[in-house]
């Protein structure tokens, strides 16, 4: 979005009849859709092959290889989503001192959410409860507490 020249070229290419007015996103997703269709095709082939035949052995090997490929693709997609979440979070969170590198290859965001912190102030015989929002970010290796900037 920040590169106007790229946006213009992309719009021109997407409107070209050769691309059938499909977006770049469609072309990026298409290989994944084909892989899942291949899995369904191989499942049907396996149902129709004779048990113990050479065709069944080959179809089973192809199915197993395809299963591994799909698993690897899904893991890589999850890894990229996790990295994108860390990048987004690092842009939102401002540390007072930069001793904590938020983005790491091994770090994954497990869960995050807003909670309400209760502060109990006791002055004499009276006690006062104040509340303030805090955010918890649970990673696979640490827990980060943050608060909104005032």
N, C-alpha and C positions, 0 to 999 in steps of 0.2 A: 504493500500500500504506500510505502514511503518513496518508492522509485517511480516517478511519473512516466519515464521512458519505457520501463518494463511493463507498466500497466497498459500503455498505448499499444505496444506490440502484442501483449496478451489479448487484449480486446479485438485487435485486428485478426489474430490467428483464430480466436474462438468464433468469430463471425464468418470465417471462411467456410464455404460449402464443403470443402474437403474434410473438415472437422465435424461436419454435420451439426454445427452449432452447439457442440458439447464443450463444457468447461474443462479447464486444466485438471480440476479435481476429479472429473469423470475419468480422464485418462490415467490418473494416478491410482484410482480405486479399481479400475477394470481388471488388472492382473489378479488381484485378490479374489474378485468375483469368479474369475475363470478357474482359479485353483479350487475353490469350494465346489464349483460345478464338476470339475474333474473327479473330485472325491465321490460325488453322487454317481457319476458315470461308472467309476470303478466298483462301487458297491453293487450296482446293477449287474455288471459283468460277473462279479464274484457269485451272485445269486444264480446266475445261469450257466456257470461252468460246472463240469463234472468233477466231483470230489476225487482228489488224488491225481488228477490229470496235470500235464505239463502247463496247460493254459491257466489252471488254478494256481499253480506255484508262481508263475510269472505275474499274474494279476495280484496275488497276495503280496509279492515283493514290491510291485508298483504302488499298491495301496499303502504299504508300510512306509515306503519312501515319501509318498505324498503326505501321509500323516505327520511325519517328522518335519517336512517342509512347512506345513501349516502351523505346527507347534512353534517352530522357530520364528515364523512370521508374526504370530500372535505375541510371542515373548518380546520381539523387537519393537512391535507397536506399543506394547505396555511400557517398555523401557523408554521409548521416545516420549510417550505421554507423561511419564514420571519426570523426565528431564524438563519437559515444557512446564510442568507444574512448579518445579524448583526454580526455573528461570523467572516465571511469573511472580512467585513468592519473593524471590530475592529483589525484584524490582519494587515490590510493595513494602517490604520490611526495611527499615532504616536502623542500623545498629549504631550505638553510640561510639563503639570502637570496633574496628574490622578485624577481630581475632577469630571470628567464626565463619569459615567459608561454607556458605549454605549449599552451593552447587558442588556435588561430588558424584563420581561415577557409581559408587557403591550406595549412596544415600537414596532412599525412597520415602516419599510421603505416604504414611499409612492412613492417617485420619487427621482431620482438622475441624475445628468448630469454635463457636463463641460460648463462653460461660460468664456467669456473673460472680465477681469477687465480692465478698462481704467483709467490711472493715468494722470491727467493734472498738469504739472509743469509749473508755470509761473515765468520766471526770466526776470525782466525788461520789455521790450516791446515784447519779444518773449515768445510763449507758446509751450510746447513740450508735445506730447501725447505718453505715453508708454503703452504697453499692457502686460498682464500676465494672464495665465490660472488659473481659480479657479474652484472648484467643489462645487456644492450645493447638500446637502443630506437633503431632506425633510422627516421628520418623523411625525408620528401622533401627537407628543407632542413638537417638537422643529425643528429648522432649523440649520444645521451644515454647515459652510463654511470651506473648506480646500483648501490647495494649494499643488502642487507637491513639493517633497523635491528636493532641488537643489544640 
